[in-house]
Amino acid sequence: MTELLRKAIAEIEKLPQDKQNEIASRLLAELEQESEKLLLEQLASTQAVVWSPYEAHEAAQTLSELLTAAKQEDNA
C-alpha cells in the first residue's frame, strides 16, 4: 500500500461510519469500472477463435460418441 493511500485511509477512519461507507461504495464502484474497462480493452485486443461443429465433422462425431457413451453409463 502506498503512503498516499495510507494517509487517505487514516483520514477516512476519522469520519462517521455513514460517510466511510459512502466513500467505500464510491471507491469500489470506481474499481469495478476500471476492472471492466481493462477487461474490455483486453477483449478488444484479442482475436477470438470460435469453434463450430459444422466445420469440424470428426470432432463433432467424437464429441457425439463421447456424450452417447456417457449417457449409456448413466443409464446402466
DANORBEL-V830011 format. One record per residue. N is the residue number from 1. RES is the residue in three letters. PSI is psi in whole degrees, -180 to 180 (999 if undefined). NEAR is the number of other ideal C-beta (glycine too) atoms within 8 Angstrom. D_FIRST is the distance of its C-alpha to the first C-alpha in whole Angstrom. Layout:
n=N res=RES psi=PSI near=NEAR d_first=D_FIRST
n=N res=RES psi=PSI near=NEAR d_first=D_FIRST
//
This chain:
n=1 res=MET psi=137 near=3 d_first=0
n=2 res=THR psi=161 near=5 d_first=4
n=3 res=GLU psi=-38 near=5 d_first=7
n=4 res=LEU psi=-42 near=6 d_first=8
n=5 res=LEU psi=-38 near=8 d_first=7
n=6 res=ARG psi=-43 near=9 d_first=7
n=7 res=LYS psi=-43 near=8 d_first=10
n=8 res=ALA psi=-45 near=8 d_first=11
n=9 res=ILE psi=-39 near=8 d_first=11
n=10 res=ALA psi=-40 near=8 d_first=13
n=11 res=GLU psi=-40 near=8 d_first=15
n=12 res=ILE psi=-36 near=10 d_first=15
n=13 res=GLU psi=-23 near=7 d_first=16
n=14 res=LYS psi=-16 near=5 d_first=19
n=15 res=LEU psi=161 near=9 d_first=21
n=16 res=PRO psi=157 near=5 d_first=23
n=17 res=GLN psi=-40 near=6 d_first=22
n=18 res=ASP psi=-37 near=6 d_first=24
n=19 res=LYS psi=-39 near=9 d_first=22
n=20 res=GLN psi=-45 near=11 d_first=19
n=21 res=ASN psi=-38 near=8 d_first=20
n=22 res=GLU psi=-46 near=8 d_first=21
n=23 res=ILE psi=-42 near=10 d_first=18
n=24 res=ALA psi=-41 near=8 d_first=16
n=25 res=SER psi=-44 near=8 d_first=19
n=26 res=ARG psi=-42 near=8 d_first=19
n=27 res=LEU psi=-45 near=8 d_first=15
n=28 res=LEU psi=-38 near=8 d_first=16
n=29 res=ALA psi=-41 near=8 d_first=19
n=30 res=GLU psi=-43 near=8 d_first=18
n=31 res=LEU psi=-39 near=8 d_first=15
n=32 res=GLU psi=-42 near=8 d_first=19
n=33 res=GLN psi=-42 near=8 d_first=21
n=34 res=GLU psi=-42 near=8 d_first=18
n=35 res=SER psi=-44 near=8 d_first=19
n=36 res=GLU psi=-41 near=8 d_first=22
n=37 res=LYS psi=-44 near=8 d_first=23
n=38 res=LEU psi=-43 near=8 d_first=21
n=39 res=LEU psi=-44 near=8 d_first=23
n=40 res=LEU psi=-38 near=8 d_first=26
n=41 res=GLU psi=-41 near=8 d_first=26
n=42 res=GLN psi=-43 near=8 d_first=26
n=43 res=LEU psi=-39 near=8 d_first=29
n=44 res=ALA psi=-29 near=6 d_first=30
n=45 res=SER psi=4 near=5 d_first=30
n=46 res=THR psi=139 near=6 d_first=31
n=47 res=GLN psi=118 near=3 d_first=35
n=48 res=ALA psi=141 near=5 d_first=36
n=49 res=VAL psi=124 near=4 d_first=39
n=50 res=VAL psi=123 near=4 d_first=41
n=51 res=TRP psi=138 near=7 d_first=43
n=52 res=SER psi=131 near=6 d_first=46
n=53 res=PRO psi=-18 near=9 d_first=49
n=54 res=TYR psi=-19 near=5 d_first=52
n=55 res=GLU psi=1 near=5 d_first=51
n=56 res=ALA psi=75 near=9 d_first=50
n=57 res=HIS psi=-41 near=6 d_first=54
n=58 res=GLU psi=-43 near=6 d_first=53
n=59 res=ALA psi=-41 near=9 d_first=50
n=60 res=ALA psi=-40 near=10 d_first=51
n=61 res=GLN psi=-43 near=8 d_first=54
n=62 res=THR psi=-44 near=8 d_first=52
n=63 res=LEU psi=-42 near=9 d_first=49
n=64 res=SER psi=-43 near=8 d_first=52
n=65 res=GLU psi=-41 near=8 d_first=54
n=66 res=LEU psi=-42 near=8 d_first=51
n=67 res=LEU psi=-40 near=8 d_first=50
n=68 res=THR psi=-44 near=8 d_first=54
n=69 res=ALA psi=-41 near=8 d_first=54
n=70 res=ALA psi=-40 near=8 d_first=51
n=71 res=LYS psi=-40 near=8 d_first=53
n=72 res=GLN psi=-37 near=8 d_first=56
n=73 res=GLU psi=-38 near=7 d_first=54
n=74 res=ASP psi=-31 near=6 d_first=53
n=75 res=ASN psi=-11 near=5 d_first=56
n=76 res=ALA psi=999 near=4 d_first=58
//
